[in-house]
Amino acid sequence: MTGDEIRRAFLEFFEERGHKTIPSSSLIPHGDPTLLLTSAGMVQIKPYFLGLEVPPNPRLASCQKCFRTTDIDLVGDNKHLTFFEMLGNFSVGDYFKKEAISWAWEFVTQRLELPEERLWVTIYLDDDEAFAYWQQVGVPSERILRFGEEDNFWGPAGDSGPCGPCSEIHYDSGDEFGCGRPECKPNCDCGRFSEIWNLVFTQYDQDRSGERTPLPKPNIDTGMGLERTVAATQHKASVYGTDIFVPLIEQVCHLSRKSYGEDENVDRATRIVSEHGRAATFLIADGVLPSNEGRGYILRRILRRASLFGRRLGLDKPFLAEIAEVVINRMSHVYPELMANRGLIKEVIKAEEAKFQQTLPVGMGILQGTCFQLRQELVDYFPKFQESFEEAVLLQNYTDLHHEVERAIEHFRSDCGAWLHVLSIGQRDAVREVLEPIERGLASLEKMVSGYDSSSAPGSFSALKRRLREGLKRLDDEVKSTVQDLTGFEVFVLKDTYGFPPELTAEIAKERGLSIDWEGFQEEMEKQREMARAATKTTALWKYGNMVVFTTMSTDVSFVGYETVAAQSKILELRAKGQPVGTASQADEVDIILDKTPFYGEMGGQVGDTGEISSLKGKVAIVNTVRSPSDVVLHQGRVIEGIISVGDEAEAKVDVARRLDIARNHTATHLLQAALREILGSHIYQKGSLVEPQRFRFDFSHLAAITEEQLGAIQKWVNERIRQNLAVKARDVPYSQAIAEGAIALFGEKYGETVRVVEIGEPAISRELCGGTHVKSTGEIGFFLISSESSIGTGLRRIEVSTGRFAESLIEGNRSALQNMAKEIGSLPEEVHNKVRRLANELEQERKRSLWLERELSARIAESLLGQAKQLNGVTVLAAEVPPLTMPILREMGDILRDRLKSAVVVLAAVYNNKPNFLAMVTPDLVARGFHAGEIVKQVAKVTGGGGGGKATMAQAGGKDLSKLDEALSLVESLIASTAKQSRET
């Protein structure tokens, strides 16, 4: 079974048993600050188990995206993953152990058809109840093992809370994968046994003293790792050999032109690139972006680790986006957010990879270093020495030979020793490369000396041999004494200057036998934090793409944009191309900091203001305004007249019309949230927004789609408040007071002790914490028009709205479009809906008629093809091209031919959308003889540059090169003949 088939089978199995399938939640945990990333299927069920929310059904099932950070450094072996899919069935106070055990065993043995003799079960030490249930379903007692709390008891998550024993199903891969010890059983770390399913029986509540009392309603929480389960069903020793990872590994091999399975170093790097590329794709799709903290740091770390190991495969240019493309194409049918965010995923990966590859050579140079002078001298020296040695032997000039050997030893003892002593951080990794030719040379020298060590030679060579061995040992000692560890400062520089995550540095260092001074590293990090805290009057900003990045800044800058849209100011700082300048000239793109500004810097979802900054000598068109974390507004623009300089007195003027459009929309977001809470319920909370001049979007929490009636009621509610022309007021109050008064705060936002509260109406119909710009009364909004409503994730909805003049433009555009449509279909505007519905019904009838005719035609074609069937080595074979048909009709034709021929291999080809499509069918009796439809169609499609596959009895594939269709069909007979021959021989 494929990964897709197992995922589908699991969910269908539990739906048949009364479970409601819930979609996977985001990798970013919602409402759980204790988690960095979703690490188990239970995460989204947790509120139900804790009684915080009511589940949609007491029985739930899911396939949850998961990410575990603890395994990052282990990825590269045959089993560890960071991202994985967790299949799970859950009971919230409903069924318990008996059903959980019975269904688990039924699924793995009957649906997955895993051999019972390969399955073992583990239980908690004293869980006799679970032991009895496993025996009831047929597990022999000798394959039910008891373990303690470390292996078979879950929870509590903290000092107290729900907990309980767990029971695991382990799959035995076979003796050949084990350690060979007689006592080898599940939980042995040799890799022979893999845990595929964990059943957690949450039945106790543990208090802080450790005492456990039974829960009134115990819960079931299970987790089956999809990747491990697929490996078991496909009889693969590793998850990387399954259909989940093979396409990724093939893509890496295609890009690197390396072969998988021939060199362990290549294999390890290939697995790292494949796994991390897949994991990064899912993280970005769920909204994680690279950064230096939190989940963003995790993403950056795996992207850079993948990039580094890609470089070891010879992939020197950004390549990970091509790995992401494979993930998107293969997984979007299950996780549509991948395709929805395809552009973002690829752009983020490309940007991060390109940024790292700019510093990677320098950083690796620091880690690996160069010692070309020493290495080259050694390479040049040994052939010359060997040549002179052989000449001395030939002439039997043993005295010269003796002196030559002594000179060689002295050379290594003095010059090489000195070089090794002065190796710096920039050369340490080269030591091994330097030492290897020395060792080879000395070994070769010793071998040659030994070869000519005879009684006929004058003198004794034993002293020479002894000195050679001593010289080699001395070199080893020199290296060991020189190369001890990486200092904390070196690791800090690699992180701070070259973007090397410390964990990645540690991994590289470990490969080279180096340790790291972690205490020194932490000291350097603390020094940096102290310097940052001390730099209260320093401005530091630089560009990352088009984004201006700030560090600490506390320049005295005031924002006066709430009171006015124009202000007299002074230019405090001026930058061009990211660098401080004193003066900028016409056409220069500049960043300006003023001592006083009416410009609102982008923040809280509201875009920044635009406008002009004018001095006596010049003028700047401001195209964007952003705000630093320390609340300094940066004006970005272009000099359009004259010159401007630091210290100039200037007038800053905001584009008033644009500011008012933004203010209309921002105030409208507050009205919208009030309407949503009024009409849909108080569970509604804002989760994000983007406020622009033309429109705004508003993201909020809500579990169900909003009906057309509800949307109409929301729009009507807001427009009624607009017509009431309610006053909009803002005031600064202590945060605690604002919350006590019922002000709504944005979830996850950090607020200071004093906050700005925006209220609409008196008494207030809306009261929110907000730093944005607003109209003075709701009447200024004009009109509120909802343009769309959609889902953006589990429990998240998005509404897009236009107001004011832009709403009027939309209405006019819709009216014009309706009139044009009415003319096209010969109808009045008010009758368009009914007319379109009639036309749609007629079209559907014609479609059904066309489908019926196509089926009739395919049946007749099938009958006509029966005479083309051939006998090859006792096997009936039919391979033919048929007229253009859709794949469903092609399958129906295949069914007819298979049923009529009784025992046969049928391969059909049809051209659809100018591309060849193939269908292969094999009757069950021939499947038993070794024929496989999936393998046949895969080979046939390969001729045309395509691919595909499927089950043994039926499979389909697509091709690319239409000109090779006949060649592809001609391959069928040879494939069948070959398989038939093998079948007879066995």
N, C-alpha and C positions, 0 to 999 in steps of 0.2 A: 504493500500500500504506500502511496505517496504521502507526503506531509499534508497536502490539501485534503486528501481522502480521509486521513486519520482525524484531522481537525473537524471536518464535517461529520464524520461518523460519531465522534465523541458528543458533539452538541445534539445531534439527532437522537442518540441513545438516551440522553437524559431528558430531552424534550418529551420523548415517549413515556417517561416516568414522572411526568408532571412538573418538570423544571422549566423555568422561564430563562431563555438565553438572553443575557445582557451583553452589550458590546464592550469591547476592551476600553478601559479608561486611558487617559494620557499617561505617558511616562513621567510627566510632571504631576506629582500627587496633589489632588485638590483638597484644600482645607486641612492638611496634616503637616504642620511645621516640623514634626519630628523626622520626616523622611526627606532625603535629598532626591531620590528617584523611586518610582514604583518598582518594588523588588519582589512582589508576590501577587498572586491572584486574589489573595484575601484583602489587599489594601482597600479596594473599593467596596468590599463587603463589611469592613470594620465598623462603619457607623451603624449598620444593622445589628451586628453582634453586640455592640455597646448600648443599643437601645436609643441611639440619638436620632435615628431616622426609621421610618416604616418601610420595609422592603416591598417591592412591587409584587412579590410572591415569596412564600416561605421557602420554596425550593428554587435555587438559582444555579445557572451554569454559565461558564464564560471561557473564552480563550484570551488571556490577558498578556499584553506586552510587558515584559519585565527587564530590568537592568540591575546588575549587581556589580558594584565597584570593587569589591574585595578580590575579584578574580582577574583584574586587568593584567597584572604582571604574569599570571599563569597562562594566559591565552597564548597559544602557539604549540601547546602539546595536543594530544589527540582528543581531549574531552572538555576542556574548560571553555566557557563562553561568558561574555558580559551581557549581551542581549539574548533573550530567549523568550519563547512563548510558553505560557503556563496554562494548561487545560485544568479546569477545576469544577467540581460540583459542590454546592453548599446547601446546608440546611440551617435555617434560622428558627430554632426551637421546634422543628418538625420531626423528621426521622433521625435515627441515631446509628449506632454501630452495626446492627444486624444488616440494615439495608445498605449502608455504605460499603461494607465488606462484600456482601452478596453481589451488588452491582459492579463493584470494581473487578471482582473475579470473573463475572460474566462478560464484562467488556473485553478484558485482556485475553481471555481464552476463547471466546466465541466470536466477537466482532473482529478483534485483531488476529485471532487464531495463533497466538503465541503458544508454543508447546508447553504444556503444564510441567513437564519434567525439567524445564529450564527456569522455572519460577520459584523463588524463595520468598518467605515472608518474615519480617521482623516485627516484634511487639515489645511493649514496655514490660519490665520485669514481672510485675504482679498483675498484669492485665489478663486474668484468666477468662474474662468474658470475651475478649477479642480472640483469644486462643480457641475457645469453643466454637465461635462463629467461623473461623478459618477452617477448622476441622469439618464443620458442617458442609461447607462448599466443596470439600474434597482435597484440601491441602494436607499432605501427610505430616504427622506430628514432627518427624525428623527434619522437615524443611520449614518449621516455624521456630524461629530463634528469638530468645529473650535478651534484651539489652537494657542498660541503665538510662538515667536521665540525659546523659550527654548525647545519646543517639536516638532515643525514643520517647522523649517528653518535650512538649512545646510550652513555652511561656513560663510565667507571665512576661509581658513586654518590659515591665519595670520592676519595682519592688513588690508590686501587688497587682492583682487583676485576674482575668480569666486565663485558664491553663488546662492542660490535660495530656494524657498519653497519646502517642501516635503509633501508627502501624504502617510499614512500608512494604511495597512489592519490589523485589530485586530481580533483575534478569541476568542469568548466567550465560556469558558469551562462550564459555567452553574452556577446557583445560589448557588449550594452546595459548590462551591469553592470560593465564594465571601465573602465580609464583611457584607452583609445583609442590607447595607444602600440603601435607594431608589435612591440616586444620584450616585450609583456605575456605572461607565462607563469606557471606555478605558482611560488609563493613571492613573487609580486608582492603588495604590500600594498593593492592597490586593492579587493580583495574579490570579484573576478570568479571566482577559483579557490578552492575550499575543500577542505582535506585531509579525506577521509572515512575513510581506513584507513592505519594505520602498522604495517608489518611489521618487527620488530626481530630481527636475526639475531645472537644472543649467541654469538659464536664465539671470542672472545679473553679472555685473562686479562692485565690490565695491571698491571705492578709500579709502585713509587713513582717509578722513574726514567722511566716512560713507555713502557718496552719492552713489546711485546705478544707473547704466545705463544698458539698455538691451544689451545682447550679440548679435552680428550679426548672430551667429549660436548657438542656445541653445543646450544643451546636456541632455541626459537621463542617470542616474546612479541609478540602483535599486539593492537592496539586500534582498534576502529571506533566512532567517536562516533555513538550512535544518533540524536541530534537532528539532526546535520548530514546524516546519511544519509537520514533521513526528508524533510528539506528537498529533497534532490536528487531522490528518487523522486517526491515530490509537486510537483516543479517550482516550488518556492517560493524567492524571493530571500532569505528569512530564516527561521531556525528558528521565529520567532514567528508565522509564517504557517501552520505545520503543525498537524495535529490534536492534537499534544502541548500546544501553547500556546493555541490558539484558544479553548477553553472557559474558560481562566483569564482571557484578555483580555476575553472577553465578560462574565465575571462582574465584572471591574473596571469595565467600561463600564456595566454594569447598576447597580452601586452608585454610581458617580460621575455617571451620566447624561451622560457625555461620549461622543463618537463617536471611534472609532479610524480613523486614516488621513486626517484632515482638518487636524490641527495637530501639527507635529513635537514641540513641547513637551509636549503631551498624550500623544502616542504614546510619547515617551521615559519619562515618568512611569508610564504604563500598563505598559510592558515591565518597568521596575524593580520595580513592585509585584507583577506576575505572577511574575517569576523569583525574587525574594527570598522571596515567600510560599511558593512551591514548595520552595525550598531549605530554608527554616526548618522546614517540615513534616517533611521527611526527617531533618533533624538532631535534632529533638526526639524523633521516633519511635525513633531509635537511642540515645537516652539523653543527649543534649547539652542542658544547661539554661543559661539566660542567666547570665553572670557577668562579672567584670572582667578575666579572664585566660584564656589558652589558647583552646580551642575554644568555651568558653562566651562569650568575648568576640566571637568571630567571629559566633556566633548573635545576640548582642545588637546587633552592628554592622549586620547586614543587616536585622534587624527594625526598627531605628530608622531606617535609611535608607529602607526601604519605607514606614514610617509618615510620614516627612517628605514623601516624594514623593506619598503618598496625600493628604496635606493640600493639596498643590498642585492636586490634582484635586477639591478641595472636600470631601474625606472627613475631617471634623473629629472624628468619634467612632471608637472602635476598630472596625476592619473586617476585619483580616487573618485572623481566625478563619474568616470566610466564604470567603476564598480557600483556606485550608487544607482546608475542607470539600470543595471541588471536587477538590483534589488527592487527598484520601483516597478519595472516591467513584470517581475515575477510575483510581487506581493500586493500590488494595488487592488486586485480584486477582493482581497480580504481587508486591507487597510487603505481605503480610498484617500486618506489624508496624504499618502505618499505621492500619488499622481497630482493631487490638488496643490501640493507644495513642491512639485518637481523643479521648477525654476529656482525657487529659493534654496532648495537642498543643494543643487549643483553649484550655484553661485557662492554659497557660504563655504562649501568644501574647496572650491577653486581658490577663493580668496585666502582662506586659512592655510591651505597647502602652499600657495605661492609665497605667502609671507614667511612661512617657516623655511622654505627652501632658499630664501634669500640669505638667511643667517645660518642655515645648516652646514654649509661647507666650512665656514669660519669656526662654528662651534665644534664640529667634528675635528677640525684641525687642532683645536685646543685639546680635545680629548685624545686624538690619535697622534698628532704631531708628525714631524718629518725629521729624518736624520740622514739626508741624502748623501752627505759627504762621507760619513762613516760607512754607510751601506755600499756606496759605489766603490770606495777604496777596497772594501773586503771582496766585492764581486770581481774587481780587477786583479786583486792580489793573488787569489788562490790559483787561477789558471797559470799565472806566471811562475808561482812557486812550484806547482806540479811539474811544469815543463823543465825547470832547472833541476828539480829532484830526479826526474827520469834520466836527464842527461848525466848527472853525477853518478847514478847507478850504472849507466851504460859504460862510463869510463872507469868504473870502480874507484871513483875518487871519494872515498867514504869520509875523508876529512872535510871536504867541501860540503858534503851532505850533512855531516854533523853540525857544521857551522850554520847551514841554511835552516835547519830545524831550530837551532837555538835562537836565530834571528827572528823566526816566526813566533816563537814563544814569547820572546822579549817584547815583540811588537804588541801582542795581545795584552801582556801584563802591564805595559806602560801606557801606550797610546789609547787602546780601547778602554782601559780602566779609567783614564782621565776623561775620555769622552762620556762614559757612562756616569761619572760623578757630576758632570755639568748638565745632564739632561734636565730640562725644565718641564713644566706642565705642557708646553707646546710640543714635547718630544716623547713623553713617557710611553705612549702607546706604540711608538716605533721600536721600543727596546726589544720586544719579542722578535720583530722582523729583523732587527740587527743581530740579535743573539743566535737566531737559527742558522744563518750562513757561517757564523763563527763556529758553532757546534759541529756543523757538517764538515767544515774545513779541518777542524782539529781531529774529528773522527776519521776523516779520510787520511790525514797525515799519519795518525797512529796506525791505521791499517797498513799503509805503505811501509812504514818503518818496521812493523811486525813482519811483513813479508820478506824483508831483506835482513832480518835478524838471524844470522848464522855464524857458526864458529869460524868460518873462513873470513868473515869480515873483521878488520882490525878493530879492537876496542869492543865495548859492550853497549848495546842500545837500551838496556834496561833502565838506565838513568834517564835517557831521553823520553821513554815511554812514561816513566813516573812523572816527569816534569810536564808532559802533555796532559796527563790526567789532572795534575795540580792546577795547570793553567785553565782547564775547562771548569773546574770547581770554583776557581777564583772568579771567573766571569759570572757564574751563577750567583755567587755571593754578592758580587758588585750590583747585579740587577736587583736582587732581593733587598739590599740595603738602600738602594737608590729609589726604587719604586715601592712605596709603602701605602700611601693612600692619597685621595684627593682632599685638599684642604677645604674647610667650610667656605673660604673666600672664593675658591675656584668654582665650587658648585653654585654659589650665589651669583657670580659673574655669568655663568652659563645660563642661569634662569633669568636674571634681570636684563642682561644685554642681548643674549642670543635666543631667548625664548625656550630654552630646554627645561621642561618640567623636571624637578629634582628626581622624581621616580624614574624617568627615562635615563637621566644621567647615571643613577644607581644601577640600572639594568646594564648599561654599556660598561660601566666600571667593573661590575661583577664578572662579565664575560672575559675581562682582561686581568682578572685577579687583583683588582684594586678595591680597597675599602673607602668609606667616606666618613669624614669628620662631621657628623650630623650636629653635634653640639656647637661646633664652630659656625656651621651654616645658620643655625638659629640665632646665634649672636650677631651675624651679619644682617639677618633679616630685621632684628630688633634695632640695630643701628640705623637701618633705612627708615624704619617707622619713626624713630626719634628725629631724624633729619626732616622727615615730612611734617612732623608736628611743629618743628622749630621754624620751618619756612613759611611763616605767616604773612610775609610781605612779598613773596616771590610768586610770579606767574609762570606756570609751565604749561604749554600747550603745543601739540603737534598733530599732524594729520594722519589718519588711517583711512585711506581711500578718500571719500568725500566727507568723512566724519571728523570733526575737530574733537580731540580728546584732551581733557583737563586733568591736572592734579590739583593739589591744594592751592587756594587763592583767597586772600582776604583783603584785596584792595578796596578802598572806600568807594563804593559805587552805589548809587541810589536809583531805585525804580519809581518813576512818577506817573506811570502809564494808567493807573486807575483814575487819576485826577485830570490828566490832560493828554493830548495827542501830539503836542509839540513842546520842545523845551530848549533853552539855551544851555549849552554844555561845553565840555573841554575834552579834547582827544588825549587820553592817558597813554594809550598804547596802540601801535600800528604794526601789522604784520603782512608780509607779502610772501607767498609760497611757503607759509609756515614759519618764516624767519622774521625776527624783529627788524624793523627798518625805521629810519627817522622820517622819511618822506616817500610818498607814492605819487606816480604820475598817471596821466590819462591812459586808460585801457588796462591799468594794473588791477588784478583781483586782490582784494585786501580783506583783512579781519580787523575790526576796530573795537576798542574798549573805551567807553565814555565815563566821565565821572557822574553823569546824571543822564537817564534815558527814559523816554516814554514808550520805547519799543518793548513789547512783550516777547520774551524768549520762549521758544518752544518748550512746553512742559505740561504734564498732566493730560496729554492727549490733544491739547490745543496747539495748532501750528504757530510758528513765530510770525511777527509782523514784518511787513516790508515798508519801504518809503525812501526818504532821502536824508543825507547828512550833508549840510552845506557850510562852508567857511568862506572867508573873503577871497581865498585863493583858488578854491575848487569845490567840486560837488561829487558825492558818491551815491550811486543808486544801490540801495540796500535790498537784496533779493531774499535774504533769510536771516532769522535771528534765533540764536540758540542760547541756552542757559547752562552754566557749569554747575557741578554739584555744590560749589560754594556760593551759588546764587549770583554769579557775575554774568551779565548779558554780553554776548559776543555778536557784533553786527557784521554780517558777511555781504560783500558787495563788490562793485566795480567803479573805479574812478571814471566819471563821464565828462568832467570838465576840469581843466587846470591841474593843480597839485594840492595835496593835503599833507600836513605834517603833525608830528607829535607836539602837543602844546597848543595847537590851534584852538581858538574859540569857534564853536560851531553850533548851528541850529539843527536839531534832530526832529524830523517831521514824519509821522506815521501816515501811511496811505489810509485815509479816513474811511472811504467807501469799503475797502477790503476789511478793515477792522470791524466795521459795523456788521458786515456779512458774517464774520466769524462770531461776533457777540450774539447775533440772532441765533445762530446754531448752538452756541454754548448754553445759552439760557434755555433753548428748546430741549437740550439733553436733560436738564433738570425737570422740566415739565414732563418729558417722556418717562423718566423714572418714576415720577409721582403717579402718572397714569397707569403704568405697568403694575405698580404696587396696589393701586386702587382696584384695577380690573382683574388682574391675574392672581394677586396675593402678596402678602408681606414677605414671602420668601425671596422675592426679586431683589437682587443686588447687582450693581454695576461691576463688570469684570474687565472693562477696558473701553476706550473710545478713541475716535479720531475726529477732531473738529476742524474742518476746513472752510473756506469761504463758500464753496458751491454746495457742500453737503456735509453731513456728519454720519458716522456710524456709531452704534451703541451696542456693546456686548454685555450680556447679562445672564444670570443663572435662571434656568427654567427647564424642566424635564421634558415637556411636551411641545409639539409644534403648535403655533398660534393659529387659530382658525381665522377665516376671512371675516367672520362676524366680530371676533375679538379685535382684529386689526382695525376694523371700521369703528368700533367703540373707542379704541385708544386714540385714533386720529380725531374723532369727534370731541372727546374729552379735552384734548390739548387745544384744539381750535376754539372751543368755548372759553377756555381760560385766556387765550390770546385776545378774544373779543372783549373780555371783561377788563382788559388793560390794567392788570394787577401790578402793583409796585414791586420792583426788584431792588433789594437793599443788601449791603454787605457790611459786616462789622467784625472787628478783631476781639476775640474772647479767649480765656484759658481753655485748653483742650478739654479738661474735665468738665467744665461748665457746658461746653458745646455738646458733648456726648450726653450729659444729664438732660439737656433740653431736647434731645431726640434727633440731633443732627446726624445725617448719614455720612459715614466715612468710607473711603474706597478701600476694599479688602486688600491687605498686604502692603498698603502705603505707610510710610513712616511720617509722623507728624511731630512738630516741636511743641513746646509748652503753650505757645500762643498760636491760635489758628484763625483763619478767615472763614466766616460763616456767611453763605449767601442764602437769603430768604426770599420767597416769592409769596406775595399776598399778606393780608393781615386780617384774621389770624393766618399764619403761614400754611400754605398747601404743600410747600417744599422747603426743606431746610437741609443744606449740605455743606460739608467742608470743601472749599474750592478756592483756588488761587487764580482762576481765569478771569477774562474780561466778559462783561455782560451788558445787556441793554438796561435802560432805566425802568422800563415798564414792558409788560408782555405784548402790548399792542404794537410795539416796534417790530416784532417778529413777522407780522403780516399774515402769513399762512404757513401751515405745517402739513407737508405731504409725505407720506410713507411710500418709498419706492420699492422696497424689498424687505423680506423677512426670511431668515434661513437658520439652519443649524451649523455651528462651527465646532462641534465636539459634544461629547457626552455631557448632557446637562447644561449646555451653553448655546445661547441663541444670539443672533445679530439682526438688528433693525437698521436700515439705512434711510435717511430722511433728507429732504431739501426744504428750505424755508425762504420766505421773502421773494425777491425777484427771480431767484433760481427755481423756486416752486412754480411761479407763474410761467416761466419758460417751459418747464416740464409739462404743465397742463396744456399749454398751447401746442406743444409738440405732439402730445397724445391726441388732442382734438384733431390736428391736421392729419395724423396717421390714420385715425378712425375714418375721417372723410375720404381719404385716398383709398382705403380698403373697401369702403362702401361702394365707391365708383368701380373698383376692379371687379367686384362680385355682383354688381348690379343691384344694390340694395340701398335702403335709407340707413343713415348712421344708427338710428335707434333699433334697427332690425338686423344689424350685422351679426350679433351673437347667435340668433336663431338660424340665420342663413349659413354661417360657418359650421354650426352643429349639423345641419342637414347635409352639407357638402362632406363633412368628416364621416358621417354615417354611410354616405354613398361610396366614398373612397374605401372604407372598411369592407363593404360588401364586395367591391371589385377586387380588393386584395384577397379575400377569401376565395372568390371565384378563380383568381389567378393561381392560388395555391392548389386548389382542387385540380385544375388543368395540369399543373406541373406534376402533381402526384400521378395523375392518369398517364401522362407522358412517360414518367420515370418507370411506371409499372410495365408499359409496353416495351420500353427500351430494355428493361431487365429480361423480359421474355425473349427478345431478339438476341440477347447476348449469350443465352444458355448454350447455343451451338458452338460458341467460340472456346468453351472449356476444353482443356487438354489434360492428358494423363502423363505425369512425370514420376517415374519410380513408384507407381502405385498411389500417387496423390493427385487429386483433381485440382487444377489450377485455372483460374480465370483472371486475366489482367487486361484491362481495356480502358480506353478513353471514352467518356460519355459527354453529351452536350453540356453546356454551362448550367450548373445546378448549384443551389445553396447547399451547405454542408448538411442541414437537417434532411433535405430531400435525398441527398447522396447516401445518407445513412439508411433511409427507408429503402432505397434501391438495393443497398448491400444486404439488408435483412431479407428481401425477397429472394435474391440470388443464393444466399446462404441456405435459406429454408428449402429452396427448390433443389439445390445440389446435394443437400443432406450432409455430405462430407467433402469439404473443399477449403481451399485458400482463395479468397477473392480480394483483388486489389483494383480499385477504380480510381481514375483520375479525371478531374473536371477543371476547366479554366473558369475562374470567377474573379472579376475585377482585374483581368489581365495577369493573373497569377495562378500557377497550378496548385490544386488542392488534391490531397490523396486520402483514400480511405482503405483500410485493410481489415478483413474479417477472417477469422479462423474458427472452424467448428470445434466443439469440445474434444472430439476424438483425436483430432490432429494436435490440439494443444498438449494432450497427454503424450504425444510422440515427439514433443520438443519444438513444435512450431509456435511462434509468438508474434501476434499481430503488431505489437508495439515495436519489436525489433525489426520486423519486415518493413513497416512504413517508415521507420527512422532511416534505414539504409536507402530506400527508394527516394525519399525526399532529399537526402543528402546530395544526390546526383544533381539536383536543381538548385543547390545552395541553400536548402531549407532544413527543416527539422521538425520533430514532433514525437509522438509516442502515445502510449496508453496501455490498456490491459492486454492480456494474452488473446482474448477473443475479439476485441475490437479496438482499433486505434486510428488516429487521424493525424495528418501533418500538412504543412504548407510549404511551398517552394518559392523560388525567386526567378530563376532562369527558365522562361517558357520554352526556349529553343531546345532544351534538353529533356523535355517531357517524354518523348518517345524512347530516348536512351534510358530514362529512369524506369519506364514500364518494362523495357526489355531485360532489365536486371532481375525482375521478379522470378523468372523461370530458373535462372542459375542459383538464386537464393534458395528456392524450394528444393531444387535437385540436390544441393549441397546438404541441406538439413535432412532430407529424406535419406541420403546416403549415410550420414552420421547416425540417424535413427536406427537403420538396419544393422549397422556395425555394433551398436551398443545393445 
